[in-house]
Amino acid sequence: MTSVSLEAKPIEAYLVMSDDEIQERIRRSHDALGSKVIILGHHYQRDDVICHADVTGDSYQLSVAASRSKAEFIVFCGVHFMAESADILARSNQRVILPDLGAGCSMADMATIEQVEDAWRQLEETGILKQKVAPITYMNSSAAIKAFCGRKGGVVCTSSNATKLFEVYLREYDKIFFLPDQHLGRNTGVKFGIPLEKMVVWNPHEELGGCTPEELRSARLILWKGHCSVHGRFKPWHVDLIRKQVPDIKVLVHPECVYEVVQKSDLIGSTSFIIKTVENAPEGSKWAIGTEVNLVNRLAKRFPNKEIYLLAPDLCMCATMYRIAPQNLAWALENLVEGVVVNEIIVDEETKHYANVALERMIQLTEA
Ligand code: SF4
């Protein structure tokens, strides 16, 4: 199958088809491609897309699942950094497709490689790098930033293994330079008893990140000024309100939420932790969940005998994830049936190599 000699079907025709026709076309092309394709669906994906996924999971679980499959084509219903991670972990004969190239991640976009390299240079010039500083990046970052961490002795982490990796790096290094989610960094640092005044925030738009050399020297954590626009919508008053409205409710939130929300909650954990906690909860238990709305709604449908609420009454949807519509999926699959690869995500070999170094380090340290 090649992408050079054939012309791609234009997407416009799909935008005017009925929902039923689109769903039918996805099913037909998925069947026609058989084991040649694997469709991956992130937990935050909408229902009319995730129903076609061969595997559902969080970003890391999906990339690993893809690399272990024999499929030649990996159609990633998620966002850009996830498709990049799949390409980094994929075997050389696998090709990764993102059905809409506009599906980015606002958090990942808050740290560019140029900004990160500039910050590192400033840390070096200020003498901060005479101390042992480890760059650690959250999975939700570009391949170039993962590769930067790989080159500098750092690592990639997920929300499931951040605690384990902080434990290792805090033991061996003077400080961690954490990218790009300040909240995951802060919420994890707190677990190790690091006081808030030893965590400084690096603003990439200010000289020295807006910190003084002394603040940087005495910090244990330098937190990049990034956040998730979805999880950032949960506020401490949402926790107070739901506790007042629903007696005995437990509040369960993702660590991308702000520190003040996490402090008021009963449990904090990754997407997988949230799902497992609800699965194992007794019937009749009540949960207010602070994460993406599609996942919360799906849990509520799956467990009608448990009371499940979204922590915030307004819509907390990942708008970029939502860009992967059934129309995009039908278009990508039907082009594949015709032998045309659209929206392929390719990470260059050098970046892939160093990003893999950081990912392999993560796997080794997590399993150690
Ligand atoms: S939920 Fe937040 S961190 Fe996750 S993909 Fe969407 S914007 Fe990015």
Residues whose N, C-alpha, C, O or C-beta is under 5 A from the ligand:
A	BS01	SF4	V79 C105 S106 M107 N140 C228 S229 V230 C318
